Amino acid sequence: MGRLVEAVVPARLGTGFRWLLGSSWISNVGDGIAIAAGPLLVASQTHDAFLVALAALLQWLPPLLFGLHAGALADRLDRKLIVVTVDLARGGVLLVLTTAILTDTVSIAVVLGAMFLLGTAEVFADSTSQTLLPMLVRREDLGIANARLQTGFITVNQLLGPPIGAALFAAGSAWPFATQAVLVTLGGVLISRIVLPTHGREPGSTRVREDIAEGFRWVRHHPAVRTLVLTIFTFNITYGAAWSVLVLYATHRLGMGAIGFGLLTTSSAVGGLVGTTSYGWITRRVSLGNIMRTGLVIETLTHLALALTTVPWVALAIFFVFGAHAFVWGTTSITVRQRAVPSELQGRVGSVNTVGVFGGLVIGSAVGGLIAQHWGVTAPFWFAFVGSALFCVLIWGQLSHIAHGDDET
């Protein structure tokens, strides 16, 4: 058993990293359950395509509204305290939602409100959590540490969580949210065990607005990180348009039920597991710029293939390939950023990236809902294909900046 633990979590990464990894895995089980259960709860309250897309938008909107301030606070305040407090708050919101379901007082308005509050809490938890890893492990170990976090994320959040969430929802619509409440709260308790070094900021030394501006300036002058932010913003517009109506696409276009919808995410997670376990082999043979180029081509063709198919097993295969791309991309992106950004700027630069991520998703989900309402559930996938193809052409040459991201500071 000791050898297995050493292989998965090498001792050189430290006890703090093990607490962080344990918290991440446990919390991600709960979040994975919600990946399937959340859309199913929304679909049980309404069949309106716009309201379904609005549910996704309300989860993606808070990072756009509060992401920059969350990053600035992460660079000012006790990072561990922020994560623990927010995780406890998330557990409280989930208990209120569970009570509403059990007492039959739930409505689409209650569900949408809960999703907005959970999304808001996650902004502060996620923005701060991303700053913890560079404080716990050495720069040269960030790659393997991120790979371990990503492997756990894939296994429990994407692979195990959604089928469990769908099964729990089938057994009773309150079960998945009560389970998530317990797991998220436990994740916060584990974070409280971590001992962190100081991160070089004096609270109140400058105004929050000036802190945010400093983060933007740093990103603007760093080619690799700037390119990553621009790319993720644009591609999340197309991704958000298609994925905002995914539950309707799966049930109406593919004829898949609740369990089948969960299996789409599971298939993507299996692909992601293959991608992350092969990450070291890939990066030894392919430049980071070419990894990004290949990934964007895969994502573009994913939208086209999903727009064309009506066969569930074909869709499952497409999601497998997409999952491999998504997690290779994600591991590369976060590692480049963590290696390049000084500790005292991690929160703010991460928040600029977060605004790019969720700004694209918010715009995309709004567009996707309107398009689906007028032209059907496959129309957002056609929009995503055309938009992704155009952006690939425009950004192609700029992706070479990423290859030098580790050398720039």
PLY file of the C-alpha trace (Angstrom):
ply
format ascii 1.0
element vertex 409
property float x
property float y
property float z
element edge 408
property int vertex1
property int vertex2
end_header
0.00 0.00 0.00
2.88 2.36 0.82
4.36 1.86 -2.62
1.01 2.58 -4.24
0.61 5.81 -2.27
4.17 6.83 -3.17
3.51 6.16 -6.86
0.29 8.18 -6.88
1.35 10.95 -4.49
5.17 11.06 -4.19
6.42 12.08 -0.74
8.45 14.92 -2.25
5.18 16.72 -3.03
4.59 17.07 0.70
1.82 16.48 3.24
0.07 19.72 2.29
-0.34 18.54 -1.27
-1.86 15.27 -0.05
-4.49 17.18 1.94
-5.16 19.36 -1.11
-5.47 16.31 -3.35
-7.82 14.56 -0.92
-10.02 17.65 -0.65
-10.05 18.04 -4.44
-11.05 14.45 -5.06
-13.81 14.42 -2.43
-15.28 17.75 -3.52
-15.13 16.67 -7.14
-17.21 13.58 -6.43
-19.97 15.94 -5.28
-19.50 18.31 -8.20
-19.50 15.34 -10.59
-22.82 14.19 -9.17
-24.21 17.67 -9.92
-22.97 17.57 -13.53
-25.76 15.11 -14.34
-28.23 15.86 -11.56
-28.31 19.64 -12.09
-29.46 19.63 -15.72
-31.86 16.76 -14.97
-33.44 18.79 -12.17
-33.80 21.77 -14.50
-35.31 19.58 -17.22
-37.79 18.17 -14.68
-39.04 21.71 -14.02
-39.16 23.03 -17.62
-38.78 21.93 -21.24
-38.18 25.45 -22.51
-34.83 25.50 -24.33
-34.12 29.08 -23.27
-34.68 28.32 -19.57
-32.48 25.23 -19.84
-29.72 27.36 -21.36
-30.38 30.06 -18.73
-29.57 27.52 -16.00
-26.13 27.02 -17.53
-25.73 30.78 -17.94
-26.52 31.43 -14.25
-23.78 29.03 -13.22
-21.32 30.61 -15.64
-22.26 34.26 -14.99
-20.85 34.65 -11.42
-17.20 34.20 -12.48
-17.71 36.99 -14.99
-19.28 39.24 -12.34
-17.07 38.41 -9.36
-13.99 36.65 -10.77
-11.68 39.67 -10.75
-12.52 40.58 -7.17
-12.15 36.94 -6.11
-8.65 36.88 -7.57
-7.69 40.13 -5.88
-8.95 38.89 -2.50
-7.05 35.62 -2.94
-3.85 37.69 -3.22
-4.75 39.77 -0.15
-6.40 37.45 2.41
-5.84 34.08 4.06
-6.28 31.73 1.11
-7.08 28.67 3.21
-9.76 30.53 5.18
-11.43 31.69 1.96
-11.71 28.13 0.59
-12.98 26.63 3.87
-15.59 29.37 4.39
-16.92 29.16 0.85
-17.12 25.35 0.89
-19.24 25.51 4.05
-21.47 28.11 2.38
-21.92 25.85 -0.67
-22.98 23.02 1.63
-25.60 25.30 3.20
-27.10 26.28 -0.18
-27.28 22.63 -1.21
-29.10 21.73 2.02
-31.68 24.46 1.36
-32.21 23.12 -2.19
-32.53 19.57 -0.86
-35.15 20.72 1.67
-37.13 22.48 -1.06
-37.19 19.29 -3.15
-38.21 17.09 -0.20
-41.02 19.46 0.83
-42.24 19.78 -2.78
-41.72 23.55 -2.77
-39.07 23.49 -5.48
-39.67 25.45 -8.70
-37.63 26.52 -11.68
-37.07 29.88 -9.96
-35.69 28.17 -6.82
-33.44 25.94 -8.91
-32.08 28.85 -10.95
-31.50 30.89 -7.80
-29.61 28.03 -6.15
-27.45 27.58 -9.23
-26.52 31.26 -9.21
-25.56 31.14 -5.52
-23.54 27.95 -5.98
-21.83 29.47 -9.00
-20.97 32.58 -6.98
-19.49 30.53 -4.13
-17.46 28.44 -6.56
-15.88 31.58 -8.01
-14.18 32.35 -4.72
-13.37 28.71 -3.96
-11.92 27.93 -7.39
-10.02 31.21 -7.81
-8.34 30.70 -4.47
-7.79 26.93 -4.78
-5.78 27.42 -7.97
-3.29 29.57 -6.03
-2.59 26.88 -3.40
-0.65 24.39 -5.51
2.29 26.70 -6.41
2.59 27.44 -2.66
2.84 23.74 -1.74
5.11 22.17 -4.38
8.29 23.16 -6.18
8.13 24.72 -9.65
9.63 21.63 -11.30
6.94 19.44 -9.69
3.96 21.51 -10.87
3.50 19.34 -13.96
3.15 16.06 -12.06
1.11 17.70 -9.29
-1.33 19.13 -11.83
-1.49 15.76 -13.57
-2.45 14.10 -10.26
-5.15 16.70 -9.64
-6.42 16.32 -13.19
-6.43 12.52 -12.97
-8.48 12.68 -9.81
-10.77 15.26 -11.35
-11.37 13.07 -14.38
-11.85 9.88 -12.39
-14.26 11.14 -9.74
-15.78 14.28 -11.27
-16.18 13.27 -14.88
-16.09 9.46 -14.79
-17.76 8.33 -11.57
-19.78 11.37 -10.54
-22.23 11.84 -13.44
-23.52 8.22 -13.57
-23.87 8.28 -9.77
-25.69 11.60 -10.00
-28.05 10.30 -12.68
-28.70 7.11 -10.70
-29.32 9.04 -7.48
-31.67 11.39 -9.33
-33.60 8.41 -10.71
-33.94 7.08 -7.15
-35.13 10.43 -5.82
-34.44 13.95 -7.02
-33.23 15.15 -3.58
-30.58 12.45 -3.11
-27.84 13.84 -5.37
-27.93 17.31 -3.82
-27.92 16.02 -0.23
-24.92 13.86 -1.12
-23.11 16.76 -2.75
-23.69 18.92 0.35
-21.95 16.37 2.57
-19.00 15.89 0.20
-18.37 19.59 -0.43
-18.42 20.29 3.31
-15.95 17.45 3.95
-13.67 18.88 1.25
-13.55 22.15 3.15
-12.63 20.35 6.36
-9.65 18.69 4.64
-8.43 22.03 3.28
-8.38 23.33 6.87
-5.57 20.84 7.63
-3.14 22.48 5.18
-0.36 24.73 6.49
0.50 27.43 3.95
3.48 29.79 3.73
2.82 33.51 3.42
2.33 34.75 -0.12
3.96 38.16 0.11
0.91 40.46 0.16
0.01 43.05 2.77
-3.79 43.50 3.03
-4.81 47.05 2.25
-1.50 48.05 0.69
-3.33 49.17 -2.45
-6.91 49.43 -3.59
-8.62 46.34 -4.97
-9.16 48.14 -8.28
-5.43 48.78 -8.57
-4.70 45.14 -7.77
-7.04 44.03 -10.56
-5.45 46.45 -13.02
-2.02 45.07 -12.15
-3.22 41.56 -13.03
-4.50 42.72 -16.41
-1.25 44.52 -17.17
0.78 41.43 -16.37
-1.33 39.28 -18.71
-1.17 41.86 -21.49
2.63 41.85 -21.43
3.08 38.07 -21.24
2.59 36.56 -24.75
2.00 32.94 -23.68
-0.59 33.68 -20.99
-2.22 36.37 -23.14
-2.64 33.88 -25.99
-4.13 31.28 -23.65
-6.68 33.75 -22.29
-7.71 34.95 -25.76
-8.02 31.40 -27.06
-10.09 30.07 -24.16
-12.41 33.09 -24.30
-13.20 32.65 -27.98
-13.47 28.88 -27.97
-15.72 28.94 -24.91
-18.21 31.05 -26.83
-18.59 28.25 -29.34
-18.35 25.51 -26.69
-20.90 27.25 -24.45
-23.38 27.64 -27.29
-23.37 23.90 -28.00
-23.05 22.54 -24.46
-25.74 24.82 -22.97
-28.42 22.67 -24.64
-26.57 19.36 -24.33
-29.23 17.77 -22.11
-31.87 18.51 -24.78
-29.56 17.33 -27.55
-28.95 14.04 -25.73
-32.58 13.36 -24.89
-34.31 14.69 -28.04
-31.74 14.30 -30.81
-30.00 11.12 -29.62
-32.95 9.61 -27.75
-30.88 8.98 -24.60
-32.45 8.93 -21.13
-31.05 10.21 -17.84
-28.45 7.44 -17.53
-27.46 7.87 -21.18
-26.94 11.59 -20.66
-24.61 10.81 -17.76
-22.69 8.37 -19.96
-21.81 11.17 -22.40
-19.81 12.86 -19.67
-18.40 9.49 -18.61
-17.16 8.83 -22.14
-15.50 12.24 -22.17
-13.87 11.45 -18.83
-12.47 8.14 -20.10
-10.91 10.04 -22.99
-9.57 12.60 -20.55
-8.01 9.86 -18.43
-6.23 8.52 -21.50
-5.09 12.06 -22.36
-3.69 12.90 -18.92
-1.96 9.54 -18.40
-0.30 10.05 -21.79
0.55 13.69 -21.11
4.23 13.15 -20.26
4.75 11.01 -23.36
2.99 13.61 -25.53
4.93 16.62 -24.25
8.25 14.84 -24.80
7.45 14.43 -28.49
5.21 17.36 -29.41
5.75 21.08 -28.80
3.21 22.90 -26.65
2.25 25.08 -29.62
1.45 22.02 -31.75
-0.45 20.41 -28.87
-2.67 23.48 -28.80
-3.10 23.54 -32.58
-4.10 19.87 -32.66
-6.52 20.39 -29.80
-8.31 23.27 -31.49
-8.73 21.25 -34.68
-10.19 18.37 -32.64
-12.62 20.71 -30.88
-13.74 22.25 -34.17
-14.40 18.85 -35.74
-16.21 17.71 -32.59
-18.92 20.30 -33.13
-19.32 19.28 -36.77
-19.56 15.57 -35.95
-22.16 16.13 -33.22
-24.23 18.31 -35.55
-24.34 15.50 -38.09
-24.89 12.37 -36.00
-28.09 10.93 -34.53
-26.49 7.70 -33.29
-25.76 7.47 -29.53
-22.68 5.23 -29.81
-21.14 7.59 -32.37
-21.74 10.51 -30.00
-20.09 8.55 -27.19
-17.00 7.99 -29.37
-16.89 11.70 -30.24
-17.05 12.62 -26.57
-14.17 10.23 -25.84
-11.90 12.04 -28.32
-13.07 15.44 -27.11
-12.33 14.48 -23.51
-8.75 13.53 -24.37
-8.23 16.90 -26.04
-9.91 18.90 -23.26
-7.78 17.55 -20.45
-4.51 17.72 -22.34
-5.35 21.33 -23.13
-6.33 22.06 -19.52
-3.18 20.53 -18.04
-0.97 22.47 -20.46
-2.78 25.75 -19.84
-2.68 25.69 -16.06
0.93 24.46 -15.89
2.17 27.21 -18.22
0.32 29.80 -16.15
1.46 28.54 -12.74
5.09 28.34 -13.81
5.07 31.79 -15.35
3.16 33.81 -12.74
4.77 35.09 -9.50
3.11 33.80 -6.31
1.80 37.23 -5.28
0.01 37.56 -8.66
-1.40 34.03 -8.94
-4.89 35.02 -7.80
-5.25 38.04 -10.05
-3.78 36.48 -13.20
-5.87 33.37 -12.59
-8.95 35.57 -12.27
-8.23 37.22 -15.63
-8.14 33.74 -17.14
-11.37 32.89 -15.30
-13.11 35.93 -16.76
-12.00 34.75 -20.20
-13.27 31.23 -19.53
-16.67 32.18 -18.17
-17.14 35.31 -20.24
-17.03 33.06 -23.28
-19.39 30.55 -21.67
-21.93 33.22 -20.70
-21.98 34.70 -24.20
-22.08 31.25 -25.77
-24.89 29.91 -23.58
-27.07 32.95 -24.29
-26.44 32.60 -28.01
-26.97 28.84 -27.90
-30.31 29.11 -26.11
-31.65 31.66 -28.60
-30.40 29.70 -31.62
-31.89 26.44 -30.31
-35.21 28.13 -29.62
-35.52 29.30 -33.24
-33.71 26.60 -35.25
-33.58 23.48 -33.08
-31.05 21.75 -30.79
-28.51 21.02 -33.55
-28.23 24.67 -34.65
-25.86 25.64 -31.78
-23.46 22.87 -32.88
-23.37 24.27 -36.43
-22.71 27.73 -35.00
-19.91 26.26 -32.85
-18.30 24.53 -35.84
-18.24 27.62 -38.05
-17.06 29.93 -35.25
-14.30 27.55 -34.14
-13.04 27.07 -37.68
-12.78 30.82 -38.25
-10.92 31.39 -34.99
-8.50 28.54 -35.71
-7.41 30.34 -38.85
-6.96 33.65 -37.02
-5.09 32.35 -33.95
-2.95 29.68 -35.63
0.31 31.64 -35.74
-0.04 33.09 -32.24
-0.04 29.66 -30.60
3.74 29.48 -31.00
3.98 31.85 -28.01
2.86 29.01 -25.73
5.96 26.96 -26.56
8.06 29.59 -24.75
5.67 30.18 -21.88
7.85 28.47 -19.26
10.79 30.72 -20.06
8.96 34.04 -19.82
8.42 35.79 -16.53
0 1
1 2
2 3
3 4
4 5
5 6
6 7
7 8
8 9
9 10
10 11
11 12
12 13
13 14
14 15
15 16
16 17
17 18
18 19
19 20
20 21
21 22
22 23
23 24
24 25
25 26
26 27
27 28
28 29
29 30
30 31
31 32
32 33
33 34
34 35
35 36
36 37
37 38
38 39
39 40
40 41
41 42
42 43
43 44
44 45
45 46
46 47
47 48
48 49
49 50
50 51
51 52
52 53
53 54
54 55
55 56
56 57
57 58
58 59
59 60
60 61
61 62
62 63
63 64
64 65
65 66
66 67
67 68
68 69
69 70
70 71
71 72
72 73
73 74
74 75
75 76
76 77
77 78
78 79
79 80
80 81
81 82
82 83
83 84
84 85
85 86
86 87
87 88
88 89
89 90
90 91
91 92
92 93
93 94
94 95
95 96
96 97
97 98
98 99
99 100
100 101
101 102
102 103
103 104
104 105
105 106
106 107
107 108
108 109
109 110
110 111
111 112
112 113
113 114
114 115
115 116
116 117
117 118
118 119
119 120
120 121
121 122
122 123
123 124
124 125
125 126
126 127
127 128
128 129
129 130
130 131
131 132
132 133
133 134
134 135
135 136
136 137
137 138
138 139
139 140
140 141
141 142
142 143
143 144
144 145
145 146
146 147
147 148
148 149
149 150
150 151
151 152
152 153
153 154
154 155
155 156
156 157
157 158
158 159
159 160
160 161
161 162
162 163
163 164
164 165
165 166
166 167
167 168
168 169
169 170
170 171
171 172
172 173
173 174
174 175
175 176
176 177
177 178
178 179
179 180
180 181
181 182
182 183
183 184
184 185
185 186
186 187
187 188
188 189
189 190
190 191
191 192
192 193
193 194
194 195
195 196
196 197
197 198
198 199
199 200
200 201
201 202
202 203
203 204
204 205
205 206
206 207
207 208
208 209
209 210
210 211
211 212
212 213
213 214
214 215
215 216
216 217
217 218
218 219
219 220
220 221
221 222
222 223
223 224
224 225
225 226
226 227
227 228
228 229
229 230
230 231
231 232
232 233
233 234
234 235
235 236
236 237
237 238
238 239
239 240
240 241
241 242
242 243
243 244
244 245
245 246
246 247
247 248
248 249
249 250
250 251
251 252
252 253
253 254
254 255
255 256
256 257
257 258
258 259
259 260
260 261
261 262
262 263
263 264
264 265
265 266
266 267
267 268
268 269
269 270
270 271
271 272
272 273
273 274
274 275
275 276
276 277
277 278
278 279
279 280
280 281
281 282
282 283
283 284
284 285
285 286
286 287
287 288
288 289
289 290
290 291
291 292
292 293
293 294
294 295
295 296
296 297
297 298
298 299
299 300
300 301
301 302
302 303
303 304
304 305
305 306
306 307
307 308
308 309
309 310
310 311
311 312
312 313
313 314
314 315
315 316
316 317
317 318
318 319
319 320
320 321
321 322
322 323
323 324
324 325
325 326
326 327
327 328
328 329
329 330
330 331
331 332
332 333
333 334
334 335
335 336
336 337
337 338
338 339
339 340
340 341
341 342
342 343
343 344
344 345
345 346
346 347
347 348
348 349
349 350
350 351
351 352
352 353
353 354
354 355
355 356
356 357
357 358
358 359
359 360
360 361
361 362
362 363
363 364
364 365
365 366
366 367
367 368
368 369
369 370
370 371
371 372
372 373
373 374
374 375
375 376
376 377
377 378
378 379
379 380
380 381
381 382
382 383
383 384
384 385
385 386
386 387
387 388
388 389
389 390
390 391
391 392
392 393
393 394
394 395
395 396
396 397
397 398
398 399
399 400
400 401
401 402
402 403
403 404
404 405
405 406
406 407
407 408
